[in-house]
């Protein structure tokens, strides 16, 4: 198997990865905030000790890092 040759400098890739991570984090976070808002409006929310903002943030932090894992 032929090794991959990096065409971009490492600094540029890191910057792009940071921007991509922030973008995906915002998209996923807004999805979970929307889902929590729907739970509140539909009155199907379980009794939890966290407020809806913290729940959405916790769910986002548990999902987003797995999107950037390199195998």
C-alpha positions as CSV (number, residue, x, y, z in Angstrom):
1,X,0.0,0.0,0.0
2,X,1.4,3.4,-1.0
3,X,1.7,6.0,1.8
4,X,-0.3,9.1,1.4
5,X,1.5,12.3,0.6
6,X,0.2,15.4,2.4
7,X,-0.5,18.2,-0.1
8,X,-1.3,20.8,2.5
9,X,0.9,22.1,5.3
10,X,0.1,20.9,8.7
11,X,-0.8,24.4,10.0
12,X,-3.4,24.9,7.2
13,X,-4.9,21.5,7.9
14,X,-5.2,22.2,11.6
15,X,-6.9,25.5,10.9
16,X,-9.3,23.9,8.5
17,X,-10.0,21.1,11.0
18,X,-10.8,23.8,13.7
19,X,-13.1,25.6,11.4
20,X,-14.8,22.4,10.4
21,X,-15.2,21.2,14.0
22,X,-16.8,24.5,15.1
23,X,-19.2,24.4,12.1
24,X,-20.2,20.8,12.8
25,X,-20.5,21.6,16.6
26,X,-22.9,24.5,15.9
27,X,-25.0,22.5,13.5
28,X,-25.3,19.5,15.9
29,X,-25.8,21.8,18.9
30,X,-28.7,23.6,17.1
31,X,-30.2,20.2,16.3
32,X,-30.2,19.1,19.9
33,X,-31.5,22.5,21.1
34,X,-34.3,22.2,18.7
35,X,-35.0,18.6,19.9
36,X,-35.0,19.8,23.5
37,X,-37.4,22.6,22.6
38,X,-39.7,20.1,21.0
39,X,-39.6,18.0,24.2
40,X,-40.6,21.0,26.2
41,X,-43.4,22.0,23.9
42,X,-44.8,18.5,23.7
43,X,-44.6,18.1,27.5
44,X,-42.9,14.7,27.1
45,X,-39.7,15.9,28.9
46,X,-38.5,13.5,31.7
47,X,-37.7,14.9,35.1
48,X,-34.0,15.6,34.9
49,X,-31.8,17.8,37.0
50,X,-30.2,19.6,34.0
51,X,-31.9,22.4,32.2
52,X,-32.6,22.1,28.4
53,X,-29.5,24.1,27.4
54,X,-27.1,21.9,29.5
55,X,-28.8,18.7,28.1
56,X,-28.3,19.9,24.5
57,X,-24.7,20.8,25.2
58,X,-24.0,17.5,26.9
59,X,-25.5,15.6,24.0
60,X,-23.5,17.6,21.5
61,X,-20.2,17.0,23.3
62,X,-20.9,13.3,23.3
63,X,-21.5,13.1,19.6
64,X,-19.3,15.6,17.8
65,X,-15.8,14.3,18.8
66,X,-16.6,10.9,17.2
67,X,-17.2,12.6,13.8
68,X,-13.5,13.7,13.7
69,X,-11.9,10.4,14.7
70,X,-9.4,9.2,12.1
71,X,-9.1,5.5,11.8
